[in-house]
């Protein structure tokens, strides 16, 4: 209401203190709108600048993957330890409790199974459904060098346009076909194309040689895929090296939920990603927590 009391002099306007204008903590995200930044801030920890995403969207093209046969039994106990869940709308609606405070990265591309050519995807979720589901980001598969490369890139750019309209970031997931070479040269190409065309952050694979050139040449954050199941210590080493070489976190699935103790493993991964714990000590943590559970 108007100040009719005549007590302006008692108010504190701090005329000697300039208003602060902080830059956003995520690489390449400073010019984004408030809603975009807020959603990215739910995915990435503002303190560490990194994320531990739990990837459980495998079923959209390969059915009940080992470890994901019963998401209510195997995955829900992991939810408290993840920064965000990457999943499909079907699993979100049918299994994930709506009272969860975890952010959601919604898989929005699809259309083929492991029985067909995987690159032949389309957009499988309407932007309005992503809004209804309160998604913090939308994930689109991009097949650079694949048979349907152009179509997958177009899927991503369409989602970027629609997401920008509603303030929802787009995650470009770089897919690698069985005949493609997995090296830094390829991933520099794939991640840069996705970033140039508007992806707000990118999921790609870690390579032991020159991975820092991949993160350096990409103007937006990169998270690494966990990939196929490997020994726990090796997975922790991969996570450690990736964040030390510029990645902004991991999006792990099988290297968490296919371990002997998934709850212990996700906590060990968190120690590496958010606390810069060395892999050997994180592996000790994994064994300690696993044995304690036993």
N, C-alpha and C positions, 0 to 999 in steps of 0.2 A: 504494500500500500504506500501511498505518497508519504514522505517524511514531513508531517505537519506539526511535529513536536518541537522542531527547531533545535535538534541536538546533533546536527551534522558534525560539530567539532569533536564529539565524543567517538566518532566512528574512525576505524583504522583502515585507511586506503593504501598504506605502505607506498607512498609516492616515491620513496627513495629506493625501492626494490623493483628492478625490471622483471617483467613476466618471463618465466623460463620457457624455452622451446627446445625440448630434447629431441635428438634424432632417435629413430627407432632402432631397436637392438639387432634386428635381422638384416642380413646382407641383402641389398637391392630392394628393400621394402619401404624405404622412407617416404616415397611419394604415393603410397597406397592410401586409400580412403580409411576412415576410422574403423569401419566395420571389418574390413579386410585385416587390418592390423590386430584388432581385438580377437578375431578368430585364429589368426596365426599365433597369437600370444597364448591361446589355449593349447595349441599343439606343441609349441616350443617353449621350454622353460626360460623365462626372462632372465634368470640368474646365470645359468650356464650357457644359454643361447642354443641349447641342443634339445633333442627329443628322443625318447624311446617309444617308437610306435610298435604296436603288436599287430602283425599282419595275420588276419584269419579269414581272408577273402578268397582263399584258394578254391573253394567249392564252386565258385561261379563258372569255372570251366573244367574242373577235374573231379567234381563230386566230393564224397566224404573222404578227404585226405586223411592219412594216418595221423592220429592226434586230434583230428577235428570231427571224429565220428559223432561225438556228443559234446557240443560246445557248452551246453549247460553244465555238464559235469567236468570237462577238462579245461575250459577256457575261463569261465566266470571267476574261479579262484585267482586267476592271474590279473584280473581287471584292476585291483587296487594298486598294482605295481607298474602299470603302463601309464605313459603320459597321454596316449591316444589310442583308439581302436580303429584299425582299418578293416572294413567289413562291408557286406552287402546289405541292402535295405531289408531283404527277407530275414536275415539273421538278426538285424537290429530290432525289427518289429516283433519277431517271434520269441526271442530269447533274452536280449539285453534289457535289464530292468530300467525303466524310464527315469528312476530316481538317481541313476548314475551321474556323477559329476565329471566324468571323463569326456574329453572331446572325441568327436567322431569324424573320421575321414571315410567318405562314402564312395564305394566303387560304383562308377556310373557308366563304364563301357562294358560291352559284352556282345554275345551273339554267336559264338562258336565254342565247341568243346574240344577236348584233347583228341577226339576222333576226326577232326577236320583241320583245315588250315587256320591256325590261331590268329593270324594277322587280319583276318576278315571280320573285324569287329565294327560295331556301330555304337551310337549312344543308346543306352538301355534304360536310362532314368531321366525323367523330366526335371528341369530345374525347380519347378514348383514343389516336387516331392522332396528334393534336397532341402528346400526351405522348410517344409512341413516337419522334416526329421531333424531340424536344427543342426545340420551338418556344418562342421568347421572347415571342411575342404572337400573337394570332389576329385577322385582319382580316375585318370584316363590313360589307358595303355597306348603307347606310341611305338610303332614298329619301324624304326629307321633302317632302311635297307631291306625290309620285308616285302613280300609280294604285294601287300595292300598298304604300302607306306603312305601314299597320298591320302587315302581314306582315313587312316588313323591320325595323321597330322590334322586333317580337317575336323575330325571328331574333337581333337584337343582345342583347336582354335574356336570352334563353336561353343565349347564349354567355357573357355576363357571369356568370351563375349557375354554369355548368359550369366556367368558367375560374377563378372564385373558389375553387371546391372543390379545384382542383388547383394553384392558385397561378400561373395563366397570365393575363396581362393581355389585355384586349380592345381592339382599335383599331377605332373606328367611322369608316367612310369615307363622307363625305357626298356623295351622287351628285346631279348637277344635270341634270334633263331638258332637252331642247332648247327646251321652251316656258317654262322657268322663268327668272325674272329673277336674274341673278348680281349681287347687291349686298350691302352690309354688313347690311342689315335681314334678308335671307333667311338669310345665314350665321350671324348672331347667333341666329336661331331654330333652325336646324338643329344647330349645335354645342351650344347650351345644352340642347336636348332630349336629345341623346346623352349629355351629361355628367350630366344630372339622372337619367337612367335607368341610370347605372353604368359607361359607357365609361371606360376608364382613360386613354386619349388619343385624339385625333381628327385625322383628315386632312380638310382642306377646301381651298378655293381662295382664292388671294389676290385682293383687289380693291384698286385704287389709292386709293379714297376710303373713309375711316373704318375701315380694316382693324383699327386699334388697338382699336376698340370691340368687334370680334369676339373678339380675344384677351383683352381685359380682362374681358368678361362671361362667358367660359368658365372654369370653375374647374379644368380639367385642361389639360395641354399640348396645343398645336395644332401640327401639321406641315402644310406646304402641299403641294398637288399641283403637279407640274410642268405638267400639262395638255398641250395640243397643242404641236408643235414651233414655236418662235419663234426669231428670231436670237439667237446666243449672248450677245451683250452684253445684250440685253433679258432673257434668262433669268437672267443674273447680277444684273441690277438688281432683278428680281422677288424673287430669293432674298435679296438684301441688304435690301431694304425690308421684307420679311416678318419677318426676324429682328430688325431694328431696331424693328419695331412689335409685337413680343411673341411671334412664333412661336418654337417650340423646334426648328426645323429644317425640312428639306424631304424630300419623298418624290418624287424625280424619276426619270423614265424616258426618255421620248422626247427631252427636252431634254438628255439625256446620250448615249444610245446611237444617236440619229439625227444627231448632229453629225459633222463631217468627221473629228474626232479625239476619240472618246469618252474615252480615257484622259486626255487633256489637259483635257477639259471637267470631268470629275468631280473632278480636282485643283483646278481653278479654283473649283468650287462649294464644295469643302471649305475653301478659303481664305476665302471669303465667310462661310460658316456658322460655322466654328470660330475663325477669326482676325479676324473683322470687317473683312476686306479690302474696300476700296471696289471697286465693279464694274469701273471702268476699269482698275485695276491687276490685278484678277483676269483681265480680258480680255487684258491684255498677257501674263500668265502662260500663259493658254490658247494664244495665238499662239506664244509662245516654245517651249512644249512640243510644239505641233503641228509647228512648223518643224524642231525638233530630231529628231523622229521621222522626218520626211520626209528 
